[in-house]
């Protein structure tokens, strides 16, 4: 790795991207994708331990990705104006505070506010870290070295998400308990700060007048919060209730205000002009949808625990293929990008992810059969994401103007965070709503083998996973429409 780093370009500050600096960046990235995301698997265990209602924990699970998505563009823009390294350090500090709040959440009345606040801070930390670290890769690495650095960055994000169920389940099953996950997360941020101190500041818009788009920020926050409540709590509030429809109306109004504000703002939160580039558009939309399929992991793990009686740790161990394949093949995605351009590996990745979800939908099979299918499916899921990750990220970065790298990267990563937040939230909501009663039409069409006392859970899982399959199909369509074929010669 050192030999490769020695060829990295020298910038105006005389700094060449190197492996220790890259490690600091990757450590910052994994604080969210490896550690914060463990709640998708261990959430029920956390809720039971601190006496937190599970419906509230469902909100907490999606909360960090939601806040990351809401503020990632703002924080990316702040990095462009005030310093990207500075903003990454701020993100690490927010992660330390949020992680320790969760780690030391007191059982009882204080548990809920401590965990919710901790998840919000973790989300803000991810919003600060993701776009600015991507922009730093663009500044201090170039050409093949940038593609290599992006691959390492992708291992931190996509690879970290592959290990999160195994890591979370394992740590929760040890004498250290689930709280140790968040203590370690804080220590990782300390290591990231230490390693990144060597990176010179990068602030291409320093000194330029900056006006914060508060109308865009507030309208997007209000709209997304209202939509999240509808998605996660609609079944308990009542889909036909006035409160549900009122929240949905609030979302539509806020969305209209947001679009109008962005079209007229001098410095918009989301610059819609960036979407004139079809490659950036395709990469961003498909990124939202593919990240949304994270709900397939959540639902399938809950099926294994709820229908098969597995512990969180045992179910998590079944995802080892996900981690192995995404880490082992993510640089294959880089090589496919170099040979074929972004379109083909992105399509192949989406197709493989779809195939994995279809396997996970086979909840009607016997328990031992489904366990085998899950192991294969998780491996395919990792392989598909490995093919997709680097080509998609590089396509988005390459097609951004240099002075908008932070804000544009923020839009791309906003798609990741919001996709994950709403994919998981919608999948979990479907599963939760049907897990006790099942869905009659599914039982009428599909015959469920083996035990019949858990059919409702398996029917709920099949429906939740079908939602994820639709998102994978939509991702395929977006790549097909927006990403052009590579010209021959």
N, C-alpha and C positions, 0 to 999 in steps of 0.2 A: 504493500500500500504506500510506503514512503516514496518509492521510486516514482509512482504515479503522481504523488503530491508535488514532487520536485519540479514537474513540468507545468504546474498551474501558473496562470498568468500573473504578472505583477501589475498592480493598480497604481493609481497616482500616489497612494500613501506608502508604496513600497512593500505592501503585504501580499504574500502569496498564500492562497488557500492551502491548508495542510491538514493532516489527519487528526491532530489533537483538537484543532478548532472545529473540524467537522464532527468529531465525537461530542464536543460540547453542544453543538446544534442538535444532534440526534438525541442526546439526553434530554434536552428541553422538550423535544417533540414527544418522547415516550411518556413524559409525565401525564399527558392526557390519554394517549392511545393505549398504553399498557396499563397504567395504574388507575386513572379516573374511570375508565371503562369497565373495570371489574364489577361495578355495581350491577351491570346487566345480568351477571350470573349469581352474585352473592347478595343481591338486594333483599330477597326474602329472609335470608339469614340475619342480615343487619337489622331489618325491621323487627324481627322477633326478639333479637338481643336487646334492643333499646326501647322496646314497647312502642314502636312507631306504626301507625295504621298502614297496611299495604297499599291502599289507594294513594296515600300521600307519598309513599316510597316510589310508586310508579312515576309520579311527577318528578321526584328527585332524580330518578334514573335519567330522564330526558332533559333535566334542567341545565346541566353543564353544556351539553351540545347546543341547546337552544340559546343560551347566553353567549356562547362562542359565536354562533351564527349571527346573532343580532348585532354584535359589536366588532366582529373581526375586520370589517371594511374600515370602520372608524379608526381602529387601532393600527391597521396597516397604513392608513393615510397619515396618522400621527408619526409612525416610524419614518415615513418619507420626509416629513417636515422637521422632526425633532431628533431623529437618530434611531436607526433600526436596532442597533445593539442595545441602546438604552431601553427601548420598548421590550426587547426580549428579556432583559434583566428585570423589568417591571413585571412581566409575565411570570417569571420564576418566583419572584417575591409573593405575588398573589397566590401562586400555587402552594407555596410553603404555608401561607396563612390558611388557605382553604383546606388543605390536607390535614393540618393539625387540628382544625375545628372538627372535622369528621372523626379523626383518630381519637379525640378525647371527648366526643359527644357523651354527655351524662345521661344515663338511663332515667327516663321519666319525662317531665314536661319540657325540659330544655333540649332534649334530643332532637326533636323535629326542627326547631329554628336553627340549631347548630349545624345539622346536616344540610338543610336547605341553603343556608348561607354559605356553607363550605362548598356545596356544589355550584352555586352561583360564582364564587371566587375562582373555582377551578375552570369554569367556562370562560370567564374573563381572561384568565391566564392563557388558555388555549387560543383565544382570540388575539392576544398580544403576540404569542410565540409563532403561530403558524405562518402568517403572511410575511413577517419581518425575516424569519429564518429563510423562507423561500427567496426573498429578495436578496438576502446576503449571498445565497448560492449564485445568483445571477451576477452579482458584482465581483466576487472574489474567485469564482471558478468559471471556466469557459470551454466551449467545444466539447470534446470527448470527456474532459475532466468534469465539466458541469453535469453531463449525463451520468457519470459515475457518482458524483456527489448527490444528484437527485435520486439515484438508486439507493444510496445509503439513507437519505432522508426518507425515502419511501419505505425502507425496511423499518425505520423508526415508527412510522405511522401505520402503514398496512401490516408490517410484520409485528409491531406491537399489539395491534388489534387481534392478530392471530394467536398471540400468547396469553391474552388477557384472561380468558376463561380458565386456562390451565393454571396460570399463576394465581389468580384470585381464589380458585377452588382449593388449590394446594395450601396457600398461606392460611386460608380460613380454617382448614382442617388440622393445622399444627397447633402446638401449645401457644404460639404467638398470637393466633387469632386474626380476624379480619382487620383489626385496628392497625396491625403492623404494616399492612399494605400502604397505608397513607403516611405512616412515619417514614418508611423507606422512600416514598414518593417525594417527601420534603427534602430528604437527604440527596436525592438525585438532582433536584433543583440547585442545591448548594454546589454540587460537583459541576453542573452545567455553567453556573456563573464563574467558577474558578477557571474552567477551560476556555471560556469565551472572552476572558479579559484581554487576550492578545489580539483580538480582532479590532481593527480601526473602525471608528464610527463612519456610518454611511447615511447621509441625509441629503439626497439630491434636491429637495425642495426647501432646504434651510434658507431662511431669510425672506422667503416669499410669503405674501399675505395669505393667511389661512383662515377660512370661515367655516365653523362647524355647522353642519346641516342638521340642526336640532329638530326641525320639522320631520325630516326623513327618519331620524333615529327614533323619535318618540312614536311616530305613526307605525313604524315597522315593529317596534317593541310591543305596542298595544295590540296590534293586529295578530302577531305571532303568539302572544300570551293568550289571547282570547281563543285562537284556533287550537292551541295546545290543550286548554281546559275542555273544549268541546270534544276533541279527539280522545282524551284520556278519561274524562268524567261523564261523557254524554250518556253512557248506558246507565250510570247510577243516578244522574240527575233526571234522566228521561229524555229521549230523543224528541218527543213531541211537546216538551215543557216550554213555557215562555222563556225561562232562563237560558235554555240551550239555543233557541232561535235568536234571542237577544244577543248572546255572545257571538253567534255566527254573523248576525247583522253588523255587530261592532267590527268584526274582522273585515267584512266587505267594505265598510266605510273607511276604516283605517288603511286598507289596501289602496283604495281610490285616492285618498289623501297622499299616501306615500308616492304613488306613480306620478301624480300631478306635481308634487314637490320636487321629485328628481328631474322631471322634464324642464323645470323652470329655475332650478337652483344653479348659481354660478359655480359652486363646487359641490356637486351632489354626492351623497353617500354612495350611491351606485350609479356610475357613469354608463348610461345605456349605449353611448357611442361605441364602447368597447365591443358590444355585441354585433357591431357591423362586420366584424371579422368572424367568418363562419367557423373557423377552426376553434377559436376561443369559445364561441357559443356552444359548439358540439361537445367540447371537452368539459365545459361547465355544467351543461344540462345532464349529460350522461354521468358526470361525477356525482351530482345530486342523487340521481336514481340508483346508481350502483351502491353508494353509501347507504341509501335507504334499505337495501337488502340485508343490512345488519340485523334487521328485525327477524330474519330467518334463523339466525343463530339464537337469538333470545327465545323465540317460540319453540324451536326444536329442543333446546336445553330444558325448557320448562316442561315439555312433553315427556322427555326422558325422566325428569324428576317426578312429575305428577302422575304419569301413567305407568312408568316402569319402576318407580320407587327408588331411583338412584339418588345418591347424595350429590350436592353441588360439585364436590371434588371429583367423584367418579364420572359424572356427566362431562365435566370440564376436561378430563383426561382423554375423552373420545375425540376432542378437537385437536389433538396433537398433529394430525395430518395437515390441518389448516396452517398451523404455524410452520411446520417443516416445509411444506410446498411453497408458501408465499416467500419465505426467506431464501429457500434454495433456488427458486425460479425467478425472483424479481429482477435479477440481472439478465436473465434470458429475455425478459420483456425489453430491457435496454437494447440487447443485440437485435431483437426483432424490429425495434424502432429504427435502428441504424440501417437495417437491410430493407425493410418494407415501408418505412414511414409510419405515422401513428394510426392510420385507419384500420389496417388488417389486424394488428395485435389487439386494438381496442375492441373490434368486432369479435375476435376469437375469445377474448377475455369475458365479454358479456355472454356469449353463447355457453361457455363453460360454467359460469355462475348460474345461468338459467338451468342447465342440466343438473347442477348440484341441488338446487331448490326443488326441482321436480322429484329427485330421489327422496329428499326430506319430506315431501308431501305424502309419501307412502306410509302414513300412520295407521293404515288399516291392516298392516301385516302383523305377524307374530312379533313378540318382544325381541327375541334373538335375531330375527330377520331385520327388524328396524335398526337394531344396534349396529349390525354390519353395514346396512345402507347408510347410516349416519356417519360412520367412520369414512366410508368412501366419499360421501357427499362433502364432508368437511375438507377432505383433501382436495377435491375438485374445486371447492369454493376458494381455497388458498391459491390454487394454480390459476384460476380465472382472474383473480385480483392481481396476481403477480404479472400476468400478461398485460393487464389493463393499466396498472398504476403508473409506471414510468412514461410510457407513450402519452398518456393523457396529461400528466403533469408537465412534461416537456413541451407538449403542444400548446398548453396554456401559457407557459412562461415565454416560449420563443416568439409568440405572437402578441406580446405586450410591448408598448412603447417603454423605453428605458426609464423615463421619469414617472411612469405610472405602475412600475413593477410592484410596489407595495400595495397600492389600492386594488390593482387588478388581481394580484395574488390573493388579496383578501376576499374578493368576489368569488374566486375559484374555491377557496377554502370555506367560505360561507356556504357554498353549495354542499361541501362535505359535511359540515356540522349540522346544517338544517336538514339535509337528507337523512343523516343518522338519527337526529332527534325525532323527526316525524315518522320515519320508517319504523323505528323501534316503538314509538308511542302508538301509532296506528295498529301495528301488529299485536302489541301487548293488549291494546284495548279490545280488539277483536277476540283475542284468545280469552281474556278475562270475562268478557261478556257472555261467551258461549261455553266456558269450561264446566259449568254446572248443568246446563240444560242441553248442550249440543245444538246441532242444526238438523232439523228433521229431513230436509231435502238431501243432505249429504248421506245420512243413514239410509235413505230410500234408494239412492243410486249406487252407493259403495257398500260392499259387505265387509264388516270388520271381523277379522279372525281373532281367535284366542279369547282372553278375558273379555267379559261384557260389562263389568262394573266400572270400566274406565273409558267407555266408548265416547262419552261426552267430551272428555279431555282430548281424545284423539281426533274427534270431529272438529273441535275448536282449533287444534293445531293445524289440521289440513286447511281450514279456511284462512287462518293467519298466514300460513306459508303460501297459499294461492295469491294473496295480496302481494307478497314479495316477488312471486313469479311474474306478475303483471308489471312490476317496476323494472325487472330485468328485461322484459320484452320492450318496454318503452325506451330503455337505455339503448338497446340495439337499434331501434328506429331512429333515435336522435343521432347516433354515430353515422348511420347510413345516409341520413339527410344532410348533415352539416359538415362531416369530415370528408374532404375530397380525396379521390384516388391519387396515389403517387404517380407523377408523370414518369414514363419510361425514358431511360437515357439521361 
